[in-house]
Amino acid sequence: MRTLALDIGNTAVKYGCFEGDLLSETAVAASIETISSLVERVRPEHIIISSVAAEVAGWAQQWQQHVKGRVLEFKPATTSLPIRNAYATPHTLGADRLAAAVAAAWFGPAHDTLIIDAGTAIKCDLVEAGHTFRGGSIAPGLRLRFEALHTFTGRLPLVARPTDVDAAVTLIGDDTQAAIRSGVLNGAVAEINGFIAEYRLRYPDLRIVLAGGDAGFFQPRLKGRIFVIPELVLIGLHRILVHNVEN
């Protein structure tokens, strides 16, 4: 079965083409408008669309003309799932968080798993016993933290995070830019390590899965064994689509 998973986020449109359960192609599209040519080239049997930003009902109707099977718009509150969703307000739950949870449950059935999705926001979410999404926390991502300091103060400069993920981040900044980098980057690392420590007190056999655009920065700086799965959300979307097609 050939499927196409579309993850429309706040800053990018990501897609994944699957042959069975194999992710055969993935990339970031220039815009949602460019996906139509991808659909014509790949010719998937089924498509799933997830969006935390744009409305996609119109696009789903358009792509349905080129697809023999289903074009599924993923809605966390109503779409059938292969796991239990214990979130108190599923209508407010971000589709990317729930898709990542489905993928984590598929990779680690029967395991308690903490998902750290480090992108525009840093989300830490728990999948309990490999079958129940419990929820977690949402905090600003690295770029948002740098931008907030610049936007909401009078004189602090806009500082970009290092593009080299292995770059050393000094603890004691000896100028303003270095002090901002220390506060944002070291602070975010300490924050996530603190979450990991607290979760491990409650779930001693906890597995940690790391994803998101800033995963490369965090991976060598987090404590304990970390599984890095960059395409976690796309894999989860694919599993949700398969579940709905087969059931």
C-alpha positions as CSV (number, residue, x, y, z in Angstrom):
1,M,0.0,0.0,0.0
2,R,1.4,3.4,-1.0
3,T,0.5,6.3,1.3
4,L,1.3,10.0,1.6
5,A,1.4,11.7,5.0
6,L,1.3,15.5,5.2
7,D,2.3,17.4,8.3
8,I,1.4,21.1,8.0
9,G,3.1,22.9,10.8
10,N,3.6,26.4,12.0
11,T,6.8,26.9,9.9
12,A,6.9,24.2,7.3
13,V,5.0,21.6,5.3
14,K,6.6,18.2,5.7
15,Y,5.6,15.1,3.7
16,G,6.4,11.4,3.9
17,C,5.8,8.8,1.2
18,F,5.4,5.2,2.4
19,E,5.6,1.9,0.6
20,G,4.0,-0.4,3.2
21,D,5.6,0.7,6.5
22,L,8.8,1.9,4.8
23,L,9.3,5.6,4.6
24,S,10.6,5.9,1.0
25,E,10.8,9.6,0.6
26,T,10.5,12.6,2.9
27,A,11.2,16.3,2.5
28,V,10.0,19.8,3.3
29,A,7.7,21.3,0.7
30,A,7.9,24.9,-0.3
31,S,4.2,25.4,0.4
32,I,1.0,23.4,0.6
33,E,0.3,24.6,-3.0
34,T,3.2,22.5,-4.3
35,I,1.8,19.3,-2.8
36,S,-0.6,18.8,-5.8
37,S,2.4,18.1,-8.1
38,L,3.7,15.6,-5.5
39,V,0.4,13.8,-5.4
40,E,0.4,13.5,-9.2
41,R,3.9,12.2,-9.2
42,V,3.7,9.7,-6.3
43,R,0.1,8.6,-7.0
44,P,-0.6,7.3,-3.5
45,E,-3.5,5.0,-2.7
46,H,-4.4,7.0,0.4
47,I,-3.4,10.4,1.9
48,I,-3.6,11.7,5.5
49,I,-3.4,15.4,6.2
50,S,-2.5,16.9,9.6
51,S,-2.4,20.6,10.2
52,V,-1.8,22.8,13.2
53,A,-1.9,25.9,11.1
54,A,-4.0,26.0,7.9
55,E,-7.5,24.8,7.1
56,V,-7.1,21.8,4.7
57,A,-10.7,20.7,3.8
58,G,-10.4,22.4,0.4
59,W,-7.1,20.7,-0.3
60,A,-8.5,17.3,0.7
61,Q,-11.3,17.7,-1.7
62,Q,-8.9,18.7,-4.5
63,W,-6.5,15.8,-3.9
64,Q,-9.4,13.3,-3.6
65,Q,-9.8,13.6,-7.4
66,H,-6.3,12.0,-7.9
67,V,-6.6,9.3,-5.2
68,K,-8.4,6.0,-5.5
69,G,-8.7,5.4,-1.7
70,R,-9.2,7.8,1.2
71,V,-8.0,11.3,1.8
72,L,-8.2,11.5,5.6
73,E,-8.1,14.8,7.4
74,F,-6.7,14.0,10.9
75,K,-8.7,15.5,13.7
76,P,-7.5,14.5,17.2
77,A,-11.0,14.8,18.7
78,T,-12.8,12.5,16.2
79,T,-10.4,10.4,14.1
80,S,-10.2,6.8,15.1
81,L,-6.8,5.9,16.7
82,P,-4.8,2.7,17.4
83,I,-4.2,4.0,20.9
84,R,-6.3,5.4,23.7
85,N,-6.4,9.2,24.0
86,A,-6.8,10.2,27.7
87,Y,-6.4,13.9,27.1
88,A,-9.1,15.9,28.9
89,T,-9.7,18.3,26.0
90,P,-9.0,16.4,22.7
91,H,-10.5,19.2,20.6
92,T,-7.6,21.4,21.7
93,L,-4.9,18.8,21.3
94,G,-2.3,19.5,18.6
95,A,-2.4,16.9,15.8
96,D,1.4,16.6,15.8
97,R,1.5,15.7,19.5
98,L,-1.0,12.9,19.1
99,A,0.6,11.6,15.9
100,A,4.0,11.4,17.6
101,A,2.3,9.5,20.5
102,V,0.9,6.9,18.0
103,A,4.3,6.4,16.5
104,A,6.0,6.1,19.9
105,A,3.4,3.4,20.9
106,W,4.1,1.5,17.6
107,F,7.8,1.5,18.2
108,G,7.5,0.7,21.9
109,P,4.4,-1.4,22.6
110,A,4.0,-2.0,26.4
111,H,6.6,0.6,27.2
112,D,6.2,3.9,29.0
113,T,7.6,6.5,26.6
114,L,8.4,10.2,27.0
115,I,8.3,12.0,23.7
116,I,10.4,15.2,23.4
117,D,9.5,17.1,20.3
118,A,11.9,20.0,20.0
119,G,10.5,22.3,17.2
120,T,8.7,25.6,17.2
121,A,7.5,24.5,20.7
122,I,9.2,22.1,23.0
123,K,6.6,19.4,23.8
124,C,7.2,16.7,26.4
125,D,4.4,14.0,26.2
126,L,3.8,10.7,27.9
127,V,2.6,7.5,26.3
128,E,1.8,5.1,29.2
129,A,2.3,1.4,28.8
130,G,2.5,1.7,25.0
131,H,-1.2,2.3,24.6
132,T,-2.5,5.5,26.3
133,F,-1.6,9.1,25.6
134,R,-1.7,11.0,28.8
135,G,-0.5,14.5,27.8
136,G,2.4,16.5,29.0
137,S,3.9,20.0,28.6
138,I,4.3,22.7,26.0
139,A,7.0,25.4,26.2
140,P,8.6,27.8,23.7
141,G,11.2,26.4,21.4
142,L,14.7,27.8,21.0
143,R,13.8,30.2,18.2
144,L,10.8,31.6,20.1
145,R,12.9,32.1,23.2
146,F,15.5,34.1,21.3
147,E,12.8,36.1,19.5
148,A,10.8,36.9,22.7
149,L,13.9,38.4,24.4
150,H,14.4,40.7,21.5
151,T,10.8,41.5,20.8
152,F,9.7,42.2,24.4
153,T,12.7,44.2,25.6
154,G,14.0,47.5,24.6
155,R,17.7,46.8,23.9
156,L,18.4,43.1,23.8
157,P,19.6,42.0,20.4
158,L,18.1,39.2,18.3
159,V,20.5,36.2,18.7
160,A,20.4,33.2,16.5
161,R,21.2,29.8,18.0
162,P,24.4,28.2,16.7
163,T,24.0,26.3,13.4
164,D,26.7,23.9,14.5
165,V,24.9,21.5,16.9
166,D,28.3,20.6,18.5
167,A,29.2,24.2,19.2
168,A,30.1,24.8,22.9
169,V,27.7,27.0,24.8
170,T,29.5,28.8,27.6
171,L,27.9,28.9,31.0
172,I,29.1,32.4,31.8
173,G,28.5,34.8,28.9
174,D,31.0,37.6,28.9
175,D,29.0,39.8,26.6
176,T,25.3,40.3,26.0
177,Q,25.0,37.9,23.1
178,A,26.9,35.2,24.9
179,A,24.7,35.7,28.0
180,I,21.5,35.3,25.9
181,R,22.8,32.2,24.3
182,S,23.7,30.8,27.7
183,G,20.3,31.6,29.2
184,V,18.3,30.2,26.3
185,L,20.3,27.2,25.3
186,N,21.6,26.0,28.7
187,G,18.2,26.9,30.2
188,A,16.3,24.8,27.7
189,V,18.7,21.8,28.2
190,A,18.3,22.1,32.0
191,E,14.6,22.3,31.6
192,I,14.3,19.1,29.6
193,N,16.7,17.2,31.7
194,G,14.6,18.2,34.7
195,F,11.5,16.9,33.1
196,I,13.3,13.6,32.2
197,A,14.4,13.2,35.8
198,E,10.9,13.8,37.2
199,Y,9.3,11.4,34.7
200,R,11.9,8.7,35.5
201,L,11.0,8.9,39.2
202,R,7.4,8.0,38.3
203,Y,8.2,5.6,35.5
204,P,11.6,3.9,36.2
205,D,11.7,1.9,32.9
206,L,10.9,5.0,30.8
207,R,12.0,5.2,27.2
208,I,12.9,8.6,25.8
209,V,12.2,9.4,22.2
210,L,13.5,12.7,20.7
211,A,12.2,14.4,17.5
212,G,11.8,17.8,16.0
213,G,14.0,20.3,14.1
214,D,16.2,21.0,17.2
215,A,16.7,17.3,18.1
216,G,20.3,17.5,16.8
217,F,21.1,20.2,19.3
218,F,19.5,18.4,22.3
219,Q,20.6,14.9,21.6
220,P,24.2,15.1,23.0
221,R,23.1,17.3,25.9
222,L,20.3,15.1,27.4
223,K,21.0,12.6,30.1
224,G,20.5,8.9,29.7
225,R,19.7,6.7,26.6
226,I,17.8,8.7,24.0
227,F,16.2,7.3,20.8
228,V,16.2,9.9,18.0
229,I,13.4,9.4,15.4
230,P,13.4,12.6,13.3
231,E,10.2,11.6,11.3
232,L,8.2,10.5,14.3
233,V,5.1,12.6,13.4
234,L,5.0,11.4,9.8
235,I,5.3,7.8,10.9
236,G,2.5,8.3,13.4
237,L,0.3,9.9,10.7
238,H,1.0,6.9,8.5
239,R,0.0,4.5,11.3
240,I,-3.2,6.4,11.9
241,L,-4.1,6.3,8.2
242,V,-3.4,2.5,8.1
243,H,-5.6,2.0,11.1
244,N,-8.5,3.9,9.5
245,V,-8.1,2.1,6.2
246,E,-8.0,-1.3,7.7
247,N,-10.8,-0.9,10.2
